[in-house]
Amino acid sequence: MSTDHYATRPAALAWFKSSYSGTSGGDCVEVARDLDAVYVRDSKSAGNGAVLRLGKDGWATFIAHAAE
């Protein structure tokens, strides 16, 4: 897992907001994926905030624990 602040964002990522997010803004999490990783960011600072990058195994572990 890494919390790199990318100077150049990974190209062509399609970001998705949590289905629990309302339409009025606020605290939302967005995720995107590519072939090797899943990326997580805070939607309030999407353009210049930190991006959490998880490998596929790390993401699978996170989802398994979140579902408990």
N, C-alpha and C positions, 0 to 999 in steps of 0.2 A: 504494500500500500504506500502511496506517496501523496503528499499535499503540495505538489509543485505549483508555483504560480507561473504559468506559461507566458513567456514573452510573446510567443506566437502560439495561438490556440490551435489544437488539432483541427485540421482542415475538414470542412464539410460535415460537421457533426449536426445531427438533428436533435435538438433538446426537447424534452417532454416534461411538463409540469405535473406534479402530483395530482391524482384525481381527487384528492381531498382538499385541494386548494380552491378557495373561493374566487370570484371574479373581481373582488374589490382590492386585490393586491395583498400586501402583508407578508407574512413569513411563509415562503414557499421554497420547496426544493425542486430542482430540475435534474434530470439524468439524461445522458446520451451514451451511445456505445459505438465502438468500432470493432474491428476483427479481434483485437487483443485485450480490450479493457472496457470498463464502464466508468464514466465520469460523472461526478456529482458536484453541483454548485448551488449557491444561494441565489435565487432569482432576483433579489434586490440589488445585487452587485454582479450581475451576469457579465457585464462587459469588462470589468476590471478586478474582479475578486478572485480568490483562490479557487482552484479546482482540485477536488479529491479524485485521484485515479486509482481504481482497483482492478487488479487482474481478474480474469474470469473466476478463478478458484476463490479469491478473496470475496468477490461479489456473491458467489453461491453460498459461502459460509455466512456472510452478513444476512442474506435473505433467510437462510435456515434459522438463524437465531432470532431474527425479527418476527418470524412466524410463530415462535413458541409462546 
